[in-house]
Amino acid sequence: MPDFISARASVIGVTVTLAFAVNGVAFAQAYPAKSVRMVVPFAPGGGTDVIARHLASRMSDSLKRQIVVDNRAGANGIVGTENVAHAPADGYTLLFVSSPHSVNPSLYAKLPYDTLRDFAPVSMAATSPYVLVVHSSVPARNVKELIALAKARPGQIDYGSGGSGSSAHLAAELFNQMAGIKLREIPYKGAGPALSAVLAGHIALVFGNALTVKPHIQSGRLRALGTASTKRSVSAPEMPTIAESGVPGYSADAILGLLAPARTPRPIVELLNGEVHKAMRLAEMAEAMKNVGVEVALSTPEEFGRLIESEMQRWGRVVRALNLKVE
């Protein structure tokens, strides 16, 4: 290629790049000019929905535009996630995700979107650890005693899950793998029925959401053995982690955060990242999260993207070991 043609092509390329950059900044300066839709791919009232609504409310106050929560439940979060994957990349449709977002690529034979390529990470918002709880009649006062009991009675101690492939199921199976034991899964149609079963004494234990198991721990009907987190909970610092109680390296946090459709202008992604951080750092928000057993956890867009990828790999290994597939 002659030098003058090469030089002219370079100038055109730089001009186009600058034009996109200038337009992106101008777009971000005008953003948001209308209300924003935050899709929660689960039913109203669940843990993910509660946290998303807290965040949406605070972001609405800051941005002076309403962030409308839109629940699009179905297929372990796939229905709502697909809706956002195909939405315009203009910052007016966002997706609030939790752990199933990273599990589904391994669990389902085919997804109607690409988990990594079809989304622009915005920020982590929080982590929500599961709590390992046993019925009060179970003769185990801590994790080490439960492991010893399970080794003495392999395959005879039942745990409840919200269905095969659910987050609680995978948390329990990761515990099985890392502790070298074999607890037996009893799948139920949702986390609620599984919790009811352990309260009734039909099964020995569950990995439960901190918010839902807390009242039963306080009443003495359930006994908490440990949190499935990398560090002790701010809301229950007296409770040890499973990792420090006999299973080093174990964690099964539910990771929650905000995504946008791929190709959303970078200035808008950065603006939204700042708004998530601002909202989650409010004293009232920290208190609200503590009350539901959730830890505030923030990140850059790049850090959140890397975390999603690493979580896909981690849970993928668990799913493959179990030979789980949902058609």
C-alpha positions in Angstrom: 0.0 0.0 0.0 1.5 3.4 -0.9 2.4 5.6 2.1 0.0 8.4 1.3 -2.9 5.9 1.2 -1.8 4.3 4.5 -1.5 7.7 6.1 -4.9 8.8 4.8 -6.5 5.5 6.2 -4.9 6.2 9.6 -6.3 9.7 9.7 -9.8 8.4 8.8 -9.5 5.8 11.5 -8.4 8.3 14.2 -11.2 10.7 13.1 -13.9 7.9 13.3 -12.5 6.9 16.8 -12.6 10.4 18.0 -16.1 10.9 16.6 -17.4 7.9 18.5 -15.6 9.0 21.7 -17.1 12.6 21.4 -20.6 11.2 20.7 -20.3 8.8 23.6 -19.3 11.6 26.1 -22.1 13.8 24.8 -24.6 10.9 25.1 -23.4 10.3 28.7 -23.8 14.0 29.6 -27.4 13.9 28.5 -28.0 10.5 30.2 -30.5 9.7 31.6 -33.1 11.7 29.7 -35.9 9.3 30.7 -36.6 6.5 33.1 -34.4 3.4 33.2 -35.6 -0.2 33.3 -33.7 -2.5 35.6 -34.6 -6.1 34.8 -34.6 -8.6 37.7 -34.8 -12.1 36.2 -36.5 -13.6 39.2 -39.9 -13.3 40.9 -40.7 -10.3 43.2 -40.0 -10.8 46.9 -36.9 -12.9 46.6 -33.4 -11.9 47.8 -32.2 -10.7 44.5 -35.3 -8.6 44.0 -35.2 -7.0 47.4 -31.6 -5.9 46.9 -32.3 -4.6 43.4 -35.2 -2.5 44.6 -33.1 -0.9 47.4 -30.4 -0.1 44.8 -32.9 1.2 42.2 -34.5 3.5 44.8 -31.2 5.1 45.8 -30.0 5.4 42.2 -33.3 7.1 41.2 -32.8 9.7 43.9 -29.3 10.4 42.7 -30.0 10.4 39.0 -33.2 12.3 39.3 -34.8 9.8 37.0 -36.8 6.7 38.0 -35.1 3.3 37.9 -38.1 1.0 37.3 -37.6 -2.6 38.5 -39.1 -5.1 35.9 -39.4 -8.7 37.1 -39.0 -11.1 34.3 -38.9 -14.5 36.0 -38.4 -17.9 34.4 -36.0 -20.7 33.6 -33.5 -19.9 36.4 -33.1 -16.3 35.3 -32.8 -17.0 31.6 -36.0 -15.3 30.5 -35.1 -11.9 31.9 -31.5 -12.2 30.9 -32.4 -12.8 27.3 -34.6 -9.8 27.3 -31.7 -7.5 28.3 -29.2 -9.3 25.9 -31.4 -8.2 23.0 -32.2 -4.7 24.3 -30.8 -1.5 22.8 -27.3 -0.7 24.1 -28.3 2.8 25.2 -28.2 2.5 29.0 -32.0 2.5 29.4 -32.2 -1.3 30.0 -30.1 -2.9 32.7 -29.9 -6.3 34.3 -29.4 -7.1 38.0 -28.0 -10.6 38.3 -27.0 -13.1 41.0 -25.2 -16.4 40.9 -27.4 -18.3 38.4 -26.0 -16.0 35.7 -22.6 -17.7 36.1 -24.0 -21.2 36.6 -26.4 -21.4 33.7 -23.8 -21.7 30.9 -22.7 -25.0 32.4 -26.1 -26.2 33.5 -28.1 -25.6 30.2 -27.1 -27.2 26.9 -27.9 -24.0 25.0 -28.6 -20.5 26.0 -30.3 -17.8 23.9 -27.4 -15.4 24.6 -23.7 -15.4 25.3 -23.0 -14.8 29.0 -19.8 -12.9 28.4 -20.1 -11.4 25.0 -23.6 -10.1 25.2 -23.2 -8.0 28.3 -21.2 -5.1 29.6 -20.4 -5.5 33.3 -21.1 -2.3 35.3 -20.4 -3.2 38.9 -20.7 -5.7 41.7 -23.1 -4.6 44.3 -23.2 -7.2 47.1 -22.5 -10.8 48.1 -25.0 -12.9 50.0 -23.6 -16.0 51.7 -25.6 -19.1 52.3 -25.8 -20.4 55.9 -25.4 -24.1 56.6 -28.2 -24.9 59.1 -29.3 -28.2 60.6 -32.4 -29.2 62.4 -32.1 -28.9 66.2 -32.2 -32.7 66.6 -29.1 -33.3 64.5 -26.2 -34.3 66.8 -23.6 -31.9 65.3 -22.7 -28.6 67.0 -20.2 -27.5 64.3 -19.0 -28.2 60.8 -16.3 -30.7 61.9 -18.9 -32.7 63.9 -21.2 -32.7 60.8 -18.4 -34.0 58.6 -17.5 -36.7 61.1 -21.2 -37.7 61.3 -21.5 -37.8 57.5 -18.4 -40.0 57.1 -19.8 -42.4 59.7 -23.1 -42.5 57.8 -22.3 -42.0 54.1 -25.3 -41.3 51.9 -27.7 -41.4 54.9 -27.9 -37.7 55.8 -30.3 -35.7 53.7 -30.2 -32.1 52.7 -32.8 -30.1 50.9 -32.4 -28.0 47.8 -34.6 -25.8 45.7 -34.2 -28.2 42.8 -31.3 -29.9 41.1 -29.0 -27.2 39.7 -30.2 -24.6 42.1 -27.6 -22.4 43.8 -28.2 -24.1 47.2 -27.8 -27.6 45.5 -24.5 -26.6 44.0 -23.3 -25.0 47.3 -24.1 -28.3 49.1 -22.4 -30.4 46.4 -19.3 -28.2 46.5 -19.3 -28.9 50.3 -19.6 -32.6 49.6 -16.6 -32.5 47.2 -14.3 -30.4 49.4 -15.2 -32.1 52.7 -14.9 -35.6 51.1 -18.4 -36.7 52.2 -21.7 -37.7 50.7 -24.8 -35.9 51.9 -27.9 -37.0 49.9 -29.9 -34.4 48.0 -33.7 -34.2 48.4 -34.9 -31.7 45.7 -37.9 -29.5 46.4 -39.8 -27.1 44.2 -38.1 -24.0 45.5 -36.1 -22.9 48.5 -39.2 -22.3 50.6 -40.4 -25.9 50.6 -36.8 -27.1 51.3 -36.7 -24.8 54.4 -40.1 -26.0 55.6 -38.9 -29.6 55.3 -35.8 -29.1 57.5 -38.0 -27.1 60.0 -40.3 -30.1 60.2 -37.4 -32.5 60.7 -38.0 -34.4 57.5 -34.4 -33.7 56.4 -31.3 -32.8 58.3 -30.0 -29.6 56.8 -30.1 -27.0 54.1 -27.9 -24.3 52.8 -30.3 -21.4 53.3 -30.5 -17.7 52.6 -29.3 -15.7 55.6 -32.5 -13.6 55.6 -34.9 -16.6 55.7 -33.1 -18.8 58.1 -32.2 -16.1 60.7 -35.6 -16.1 62.6 -35.4 -19.9 62.9 -31.9 -19.8 64.2 -33.0 -17.2 66.8 -36.0 -19.4 67.8 -33.7 -22.4 68.3 -35.5 -24.6 65.7 -32.4 -24.5 63.5 -28.8 -24.5 64.4 -26.3 -22.6 62.3 -23.0 -24.3 61.8 -21.3 -21.8 59.5 -21.6 -19.3 56.6 -20.6 -20.2 53.1 -18.5 -17.1 52.8 -14.8 -16.1 52.6 -15.1 -14.0 55.7 -17.5 -13.7 58.7 -20.7 -11.9 58.2 -21.0 -8.3 59.4 -24.6 -9.1 60.6 -23.5 -12.2 62.5 -19.8 -11.9 63.3 -20.0 -14.6 66.0 -20.8 -17.3 63.3 -17.7 -18.9 61.9 -17.2 -19.6 58.2 -17.3 -23.1 56.8 -13.8 -22.5 55.5 -12.4 -21.8 59.0 -14.4 -24.6 60.5 -12.9 -27.6 58.7 -13.2 -27.0 54.9 -10.3 -24.6 54.0 -11.0 -22.5 50.9 -14.8 -23.2 50.8 -17.1 -20.4 49.7 -20.4 -20.2 48.0 -21.4 -16.6 48.0 -24.2 -15.4 45.8 -22.7 -12.6 43.9 -25.0 -9.7 42.9 -24.4 -6.9 40.4 -25.4 -4.8 37.5 -24.9 -5.5 33.8 -25.8 -3.6 30.7 -26.2 -4.8 27.1 -22.9 -5.2 25.2 -21.7 -2.1 23.4 -23.3 0.3 25.8 -21.2 3.4 25.6 -18.3 3.4 28.0 -19.1 6.8 29.5 -22.5 5.5 30.5 -21.1 2.3 32.0 -18.7 4.5 34.0 -21.5 6.8 35.1 -23.6 3.8 36.2 -20.6 2.3 38.0 -20.2 5.5 40.0 -23.9 5.6 40.8 -23.9 2.0 42.1 -20.9 2.8 44.3 -22.5 6.0 45.6 -25.8 4.2 46.4 -24.3 1.2 48.1 -22.0 3.3 50.3 -24.9 5.2 51.9 -25.2 4.6 55.6 -28.9 3.7 55.2 -28.1 1.2 52.5 -25.4 -0.5 54.5 -27.9 -0.9 57.4 -30.6 -2.2 55.0 -28.1 -4.8 53.6 -27.0 -5.8 57.1 -30.6 -6.5 58.0 -31.0 -8.9 55.2 -27.7 -10.6 55.7 -26.0 -9.2 52.7 -22.5 -7.7 52.4 -21.8 -4.6 50.2 -19.2 -5.5 47.6 -18.1 -3.1 44.9 -15.9 -3.3 41.9 -14.8 -1.8 38.6 -16.5 -3.0 35.5 -13.4 -5.0 34.6 -13.2 -6.7 38.0 -16.8 -7.7 37.8 -16.3 -9.1 34.3 -13.3 -11.2 35.5 -15.3 -12.4 38.5 -18.2 -13.6 36.3 -15.8 -15.5 34.2 -14.0 -17.1 37.1 -17.4 -18.1 38.7 -18.4 -19.7 35.4 -15.3 -21.8 35.6 -15.7 -22.7 39.3 -19.3 -23.8 39.1 -18.7 -25.4 35.7 -16.4 -27.9 37.4 -19.1 -28.7 40.0 -21.8 -29.1 37.4 -19.6 -31.4 35.3 -18.6 -33.5 38.3 -22.4 -34.0 39.0 -23.1 -34.6 35.2 -26.0 -32.1 35.5 -27.7 -30.8 32.4 -31.0 -29.1 31.8 -32.4 -29.2 28.3 
